[in-house]
């Protein structure tokens, strides 16, 4: 086993750890640590809490967020396709057309089911 082959990987891991952990450690060491009653209070929004913190949220918030992420990611798949359209030829073009057709069918299904309606 030649350790010189793994040197770039180890360097990458060390730089990643340094970039990820370094600023947090520097902020903890150099940052001010002056606790006061307002900072230690459970709410800093300017008014006292009302209601129960464990109240139920409408599932539509999560549904809209999941649908946004789903369609956003699927649209993100189109950028590499558009860049390499000349190289992939007709087969690649029609493969993406099938992908888009499935995407449109899913979107119409969600629309008909009322998942996108907001009351």
C-alpha positions, 0 to 999 in steps of 0.5 A: 500500500502506497501512502502517497496515493492517499495524501490528496484525500487526507489533505482534502479531509484536513482542509474540510475539517479546518474550514468546518470546525475552525471558524466555530472554534475561533468564534467560541474562543474570541467571541464575547460571552456576556450573559444577561437576563434577556439573552438567557430568556427563552424568547427574544422576539419582544413579547411574552409567549402565548399558547402552547409551544407544542401546538399542531402545525398544519401538514400543508406547510410540510407538503408545500415544502416537500413539493417545492424541493421535489420539483426544484431538484427535478428541474435542476437535473435539466441544466446538465442535460441542456449543456450536453444536448449536442453530445447526447443526441436524439436518445438523450433528448427523448429520454429527457422528454419522457422524464418531463412527461412523468414530471408533468403527470405528477404535477397534474396529479398533485394539482387535481388532488388539491395538494397545491391549494391553499385555503 
